[in-house]
Amino acid sequence: MKIVDYDGEHYAILVNKRVLRNANFNAGEDVYVVVLENGLLGVIKKSSFKAHLKEAVKHGLQERAKTHTAPSKNELLSSAEESLLNKILSHRFEDRTPSNILNRLTDAEKNVLKSLVNRGVLSVYKKGKYKGRGVYVVSKDIYNLINPFRPKNDDSRISQDASRRSAGKRGEKPEDAVKQLNAKGFILISGDDVAKQVSQMLHDKVKRGDVVGIKGFDSNYYIFTKQYYSKLYNNISNYFENSNRATLSELSSALKIDEHACKGMLAIMLEKGDITERKKNVYELV
């Protein structure tokens, strides 16, 4: 094998045909070339890339489980990838159609998006009312690693009644908010300054995924411990599977969940693409 000049921008590697055939490669086949480390390249068929990636991720997670260490966001996402995901998630779920998103991206961002789709981080959901056009959905594991306090700049899709009865008050102390979170598993914060201080105090827990939160379209912050979030998520998902659709007040009443916490969960589930707003204030599983 030998590396030779191909043109002004490319080199070519001459490979013995028998070697390629033995590795089950065919002439003209599309491949990825991956830099494994200095002095070592890997060649992977595009047709089997997802299967190899899935197996590699599975193996990596199994190895990390032995040391109880979860992969960090920086290990799984580049800054360009995280920036693009945040850009996509800044749109309403129903507006995350390929045609709408692609029209807003630069050529460089389109290449990043293609890579995310190939890796399974992004996929296009094409069921229900999205059967024709489809919408981009972020994998749940990756979504949970992204900054939970991302600002919103749109009107609320969830009833404003709970906001008007909000327990969060201006001037609340961040130390008290954190104590309440630890005690009850949930807090609602109405001020940006306090939310910023709480976010800084909880930085390590947020990074580890022990705290989950979102800034709602009503400008309130809904923050959960992972344990309480998981409990509510399962309860709400089961309710939707059995009842098909529900309003905020129906969910809160049936599941005996604080209405503010229920509203925060719906906001997170809407952004993740787990549920959709079938009509005003009526939600159902995607």
C-alpha positions as CSV (number, residue, x, y, z in Angstrom):
1,M,0.0,0.0,0.0
2,K,1.2,3.5,-0.8
3,I,0.0,7.1,-0.3
4,V,0.1,9.0,-3.6
5,D,-0.9,12.5,-4.8
6,Y,-4.4,12.6,-6.3
7,D,-5.1,16.2,-7.0
8,G,-4.6,19.6,-5.4
9,E,-6.7,18.8,-2.3
10,H,-6.6,15.0,-2.0
11,Y,-4.2,12.0,-1.5
12,A,-5.1,8.5,-2.6
13,I,-4.2,5.3,-0.8
14,L,-3.5,2.4,-3.2
15,V,-4.9,-0.8,-1.6
16,N,-4.5,-4.3,-2.9
17,K,-7.8,-5.5,-4.3
18,R,-7.5,-8.8,-2.4
19,V,-7.2,-7.0,0.9
20,L,-10.4,-5.0,0.2
21,R,-12.3,-8.1,-0.9
22,N,-11.2,-10.0,2.2
23,A,-12.5,-7.1,4.3
24,N,-15.8,-7.2,2.3
25,F,-15.3,-3.8,0.6
26,N,-16.4,-3.3,-3.0
27,A,-15.2,-0.9,-5.6
28,G,-17.1,2.3,-5.7
29,E,-18.5,1.8,-2.2
30,D,-19.0,4.9,0.0
31,V,-16.9,4.9,3.1
32,Y,-15.9,7.1,6.1
33,V,-12.3,7.6,7.0
34,V,-12.0,8.1,10.8
35,V,-8.9,9.3,12.6
36,L,-8.5,6.9,15.5
37,E,-5.2,8.3,16.8
38,N,-1.9,9.7,15.5
39,G,-0.7,7.2,12.9
40,L,-3.9,5.2,12.8
41,L,-6.9,5.6,10.4
42,G,-10.1,3.5,10.3
43,V,-12.2,2.9,7.1
44,I,-15.8,2.1,7.7
45,K,-18.6,1.4,5.2
46,K,-21.3,4.1,5.2
47,S,-23.9,1.4,5.0
48,S,-22.8,-0.2,8.3
49,F,-21.6,2.9,10.1
50,K,-24.6,3.2,12.4
51,A,-24.3,-0.4,13.4
52,H,-20.6,0.0,14.2
53,L,-21.3,3.3,16.1
54,K,-24.1,1.7,18.1
55,E,-21.9,-1.2,19.1
56,A,-19.0,1.2,20.0
57,V,-21.2,3.4,22.1
58,K,-22.7,0.3,23.8
59,H,-19.2,-1.0,24.6
60,G,-18.1,2.4,25.8
61,L,-21.1,2.7,28.2
62,Q,-20.5,-0.8,29.5
63,E,-16.9,0.1,30.3
64,R,-17.9,3.3,32.0
65,A,-20.6,1.6,34.0
66,K,-17.8,-0.5,35.7
67,T,-16.3,2.8,37.0
68,H,-19.8,4.5,37.5
69,T,-18.6,7.3,35.2
70,A,-21.0,8.7,32.6
71,P,-19.7,10.2,29.4
72,S,-19.5,14.0,29.6
73,K,-21.1,16.4,27.1
74,N,-17.7,17.4,25.7
75,E,-16.8,13.8,25.0
76,L,-20.0,13.2,23.0
77,L,-20.5,16.6,21.3
78,S,-18.3,19.2,19.7
79,S,-19.0,22.9,20.4
80,A,-20.3,23.2,16.8
81,E,-22.6,20.2,17.3
82,E,-24.0,21.5,20.6
83,S,-24.5,25.0,19.1
84,L,-26.5,23.5,16.2
85,L,-28.6,21.4,18.5
86,N,-29.4,24.4,20.6
87,K,-30.3,26.3,17.4
88,I,-32.7,23.6,16.3
89,L,-34.2,23.3,19.8
90,S,-34.9,27.0,19.9
91,H,-37.7,26.4,17.5
92,R,-41.1,25.0,18.4
93,F,-41.3,21.3,17.9
94,E,-43.7,21.6,15.0
95,D,-41.4,24.1,13.3
96,R,-38.4,21.7,13.3
97,T,-39.2,20.4,9.9
98,P,-36.2,19.6,7.6
99,S,-37.3,22.2,5.1
100,N,-37.6,24.9,7.7
101,I,-34.4,24.1,9.6
102,L,-32.2,23.6,6.5
103,N,-33.2,26.9,5.1
104,R,-31.8,28.6,8.2
105,L,-28.4,26.8,8.2
106,T,-25.1,27.7,6.7
107,D,-23.3,25.1,4.5
108,A,-21.0,24.4,7.5
109,E,-24.0,23.8,9.8
110,K,-25.6,21.5,7.2
111,N,-22.5,19.4,7.3
112,V,-22.6,19.2,11.1
113,L,-26.3,18.3,10.9
114,K,-25.6,15.5,8.4
115,S,-23.0,14.1,10.8
116,L,-25.4,14.2,13.7
117,V,-28.0,12.4,11.7
118,N,-25.5,9.7,10.6
119,R,-24.5,9.2,14.3
120,G,-28.2,8.9,15.4
121,V,-28.1,12.0,17.5
122,L,-30.7,13.6,15.3
123,S,-33.5,11.7,13.5
124,V,-36.6,12.7,11.6
125,Y,-39.9,11.7,13.1
126,K,-42.6,11.0,10.5
127,K,-45.7,9.8,12.3
128,G,-49.1,11.2,13.1
129,K,-49.6,14.8,11.9
130,Y,-45.8,14.8,11.0
131,K,-46.1,11.9,8.6
132,G,-45.6,14.0,5.5
133,R,-43.1,16.6,6.4
134,G,-41.3,15.1,9.4
135,V,-39.6,17.0,12.3
136,Y,-36.2,16.7,13.8
137,V,-35.9,14.9,17.1
138,V,-32.9,14.8,19.4
139,S,-32.0,11.5,21.0
140,K,-33.0,11.5,24.7
141,D,-29.5,10.7,26.0
142,I,-28.0,13.6,24.2
143,Y,-30.9,16.0,25.0
144,N,-30.3,15.4,28.7
145,L,-26.7,16.6,28.4
146,I,-27.6,20.0,26.8
147,N,-27.9,23.1,29.0
148,P,-31.4,22.8,30.6
149,F,-31.7,26.5,31.1
150,R,-31.8,27.5,27.5
151,P,-33.8,30.8,27.0
152,K,-37.0,30.8,25.0
153,N,-38.2,33.7,22.9
154,D,-41.7,32.5,22.0
155,D,-45.1,32.6,23.5
156,S,-46.1,29.8,25.8
157,R,-47.8,26.8,24.4
158,I,-49.0,25.8,27.9
159,S,-51.9,27.3,29.8
160,Q,-50.9,30.6,31.6
161,D,-53.2,29.8,34.6
162,A,-50.4,28.0,36.5
163,S,-48.0,30.9,35.8
164,R,-50.4,33.4,37.3
165,R,-50.6,31.2,40.4
166,S,-46.8,30.8,40.5
167,A,-45.2,30.2,43.8
168,G,-41.9,31.8,42.6
169,K,-41.4,35.3,43.8
170,R,-39.1,38.1,42.7
171,G,-36.4,38.5,45.3
172,E,-36.3,34.8,46.3
173,K,-33.0,33.7,47.7
174,P,-31.0,31.1,45.6
175,E,-29.9,29.3,48.8
176,D,-33.5,28.8,49.8
177,A,-34.4,27.6,46.2
178,V,-31.6,25.0,46.3
179,K,-32.8,23.8,49.8
180,Q,-36.3,23.5,48.4
181,L,-35.1,21.5,45.4
182,N,-33.2,19.1,47.7
183,A,-36.2,18.7,50.0
184,K,-39.1,18.4,47.4
185,G,-37.4,17.5,44.2
186,F,-38.7,20.5,42.3
187,I,-38.5,24.3,42.3
188,L,-40.0,27.1,40.2
189,I,-38.0,30.3,39.8
190,S,-39.4,33.4,38.3
191,G,-36.3,35.7,38.1
192,D,-33.4,35.4,35.7
193,D,-30.9,36.6,38.2
194,V,-31.9,34.0,40.8
195,A,-32.0,31.3,38.2
196,K,-28.5,32.2,37.0
197,Q,-27.2,32.0,40.6
198,V,-29.0,28.7,41.2
199,S,-27.6,27.3,37.9
200,Q,-24.1,28.2,39.1
201,M,-24.6,26.6,42.5
202,L,-25.9,23.4,40.8
203,H,-23.3,23.4,38.0
204,D,-21.8,20.1,38.9
205,K,-25.1,18.4,39.4
206,V,-26.4,19.8,36.1
207,K,-23.3,18.5,34.3
208,R,-23.7,15.0,35.8
209,G,-27.4,15.0,34.9
210,D,-28.5,14.9,38.5
211,V,-30.6,18.1,37.9
212,V,-32.9,18.6,35.0
213,G,-34.6,21.9,34.1
214,I,-35.9,24.3,31.5
215,K,-36.8,27.9,31.0
216,G,-40.4,27.8,29.9
217,F,-42.0,30.0,27.3
218,D,-43.6,31.9,30.2
219,S,-40.1,32.9,31.3
220,N,-40.3,30.8,34.5
221,Y,-37.6,28.3,35.3
222,Y,-38.7,24.7,36.2
223,I,-36.0,22.7,37.8
224,F,-36.2,19.0,39.0
225,T,-33.9,16.5,40.7
226,K,-33.2,13.6,38.3
227,Q,-35.0,11.2,40.7
228,Y,-38.2,13.3,40.9
229,Y,-38.1,14.1,37.1
230,S,-37.8,10.4,36.3
231,K,-40.7,9.5,38.5
232,L,-43.0,12.2,37.0
233,Y,-41.8,11.4,33.5
234,N,-42.8,7.8,33.9
235,N,-46.2,8.6,35.5
236,I,-47.1,11.2,32.8
237,S,-46.0,8.9,30.0
238,N,-48.1,6.1,31.4
239,Y,-51.1,8.3,31.7
240,F,-50.8,9.5,28.1
241,E,-50.5,5.9,26.9
242,N,-53.7,4.9,28.7
243,S,-55.7,8.1,28.2
244,N,-54.3,9.3,24.8
245,R,-54.6,13.0,25.5
246,A,-55.0,15.4,28.5
247,T,-54.9,19.0,29.6
248,L,-52.5,20.4,32.2
249,S,-55.2,20.5,34.9
250,E,-56.4,16.9,34.1
251,L,-52.9,15.6,34.4
252,S,-52.2,17.5,37.6
253,S,-55.4,16.3,39.2
254,A,-55.3,12.7,38.1
255,L,-51.7,12.1,39.0
256,K,-51.8,14.4,42.1
257,I,-48.8,16.4,40.9
258,D,-48.2,20.0,41.8
259,E,-49.5,22.0,38.8
260,H,-46.3,24.0,38.5
261,A,-44.2,20.8,38.4
262,C,-46.7,19.3,35.9
263,K,-46.4,22.3,33.7
264,G,-42.6,22.2,33.8
265,M,-42.7,18.5,32.8
266,L,-45.0,19.2,29.9
267,A,-42.6,22.0,28.8
268,I,-39.6,19.6,28.8
269,M,-41.6,16.8,27.1
270,L,-42.7,19.3,24.4
271,E,-39.2,20.4,23.7
272,K,-37.9,16.9,23.6
273,G,-40.6,15.9,21.2
274,D,-42.1,13.3,23.5
275,I,-45.5,14.9,23.3
276,T,-47.3,17.4,21.1
277,E,-50.0,20.0,21.6
278,R,-52.9,18.6,19.5
279,K,-54.9,21.8,20.1
280,K,-54.6,24.6,22.5
281,N,-53.8,23.3,26.0
282,V,-54.5,19.6,24.9
283,Y,-51.5,17.3,24.8
284,E,-50.8,13.8,23.6
285,L,-47.9,11.4,23.1
286,V,-46.0,11.8,19.8
